[in-house]
Amino acid sequence: MSEKSITELGNPAKPTGEAGQEMLMRMADSHKEVTGWGLSFAPLEDAKKILDVGCGSGMALKNTMDKYEKLSAFGIDYSEVSVALSEKNNDEYIKEGRAEIIRASVDDLPFKDGEFDVVFTVESFYFWPDHNAGLCEIKRVLKDGGRFFLIADIYDTDELDDHQRENIKKYNLYNPTLSKFEELLKEAGYKDVKIHTKEGTTWVCGEGKK
């Protein structure tokens, strides 16, 4: 089965079935580099508790936990397939009590105020039902001084190629400009907002502080 048909059958907005599992693992591999780049801006060496919103396959959490041994980590996703796969890929850390994966939506996080040092999301912002509500909910669960990182491999720019534009239209992706990313974070009440890009790519990492 082609990568294109796996993506279509798997449903990037809410992965389902065996095609969804295969799609998630392919995406974890293809997004590994942009994820590492985006998280390079995060103060993970000083963090104790982190959250991945829209954790997908759970590989971003696993790779982060592998690198930072003192972290405890949570992942949320509203896809049952994503939660199951994330639990499988983080089984060791879950058994150790260092990780937990929960089925939940970004606009209703099952956490107390001020729980996390760092919250990040990778390639999920496109599909959020209410972007302002999600950003505000993430800010609620951040500690004072905690940081949020929004990581994506595209933003609205003239540099997008035809294939990227086709996918944006096909999957109804919300794809703001750099200035709109900045505006959204500021409107949600984040401080010290920074919009990082990488030369020669269409990668973006929006950063905000509570």
Salt bridges, closest charged atoms under 4 A:
GLU8 OE2 - LYS170 NZ 2.96
GLU22 OE2 - ARG26 NH2 2.75
ASP66 OD2 - LYS62 NZ 3.03
GLU80 OE2 - ARG103 NH1 2.98
ASP91 OD2 - LYS95 NZ 3.06
GLU96 OE1 - ARG98 NH1 4.00
ASP113 OD1 - ARG140 NH1 2.73
GLU115 OE1 - LYS49 NZ 2.65
ASP117 OD1 - LYS143 NZ 3.23
GLU123 OE1 - HIS31 NE2 3.84
GLU137 OE2 - ARG140 NH2 2.88
ASP153 OD2 - HIS31 NE2 3.76
GLU166 OE2 - LYS170 NZ 3.96
GLU182 OE2 - LYS186 NZ 2.90
GLU183 OE2 - LYS180 NZ 3.19
ASP192 OD2 - LYS209 NZ 3.95
GLU207 OE2 - ARG147 NH1 2.89
GLU207 OE1 - HIS196 NE2 2.75
